[in-house]
Amino acid sequence: MERLPYIDEHAVATGASRDAVWSALTYVLRDTMTGALWFARLLDTDPARATSTFEGRPGETLPGFRVVDAEPGHRLTLQGRHRFSRYRLTFFLDEDRLRAQSHATFPGPHGKLYRAAVIGSGGHRMLTRRMLRQIDKRARDTDREGS
């Protein structure tokens, strides 16, 4: 796996089961990333398309991301690139929380501008935290429905 500089880590406490969190994670990723296909095309991402059924298995794709490592119920690592950046997003499922850790590089002058727009503006932080909250809510709802 390519070494990329650390960007940040965000976490959400979750009272849901690991199975529910994993299921919610793959669902929210599929829903969120597939909905952003227009943005992936604009940035010329690799990969460009999603696997028809995304379950978080190595080699499966979402627009802008490929699963490079997965241990269901414990860890999911996505990696990708586009014209301004190479990046990795890893989700860790601990006993009582879900963490999202980001690594990326932004080469060249356009990459520096992109980093300022995405990371420096706080946009990445807001989107990552929102995604974690969505995953947690879906996982808790799934656990309640299953009870």
Salt bridges, closest charged atoms under 4 A:
GLU2 OE2 - ARG86 NE 2.75
ASP8 OD2 - HIS10 NE2 2.91
ASP8 OD1 - HIS124 NE2 3.14
GLU9 OE2 - ARG99 NH1 3.19
ASP46 OD2 - ARG81 NE 3.60
GLU55 OE1 - ARG57 NH1 2.68
GLU60 OE2 - ARG57 NH2 2.92
ASP69 OD2 - ARG75 NE 2.55
GLU71 OE1 - ARG75 NH1 3.31
ASP94 OD2 - ARG97 NE 3.33
ASP94 OD2 - ARG99 NE 2.74
GLU95 OE2 - ARG18 NH2 2.89
ASP136 OD1 - ARG140 NE 2.92
ASP141 OD2 - LYS137 NZ 2.85
ASP141 OD1 - ARG144 NH2 2.43
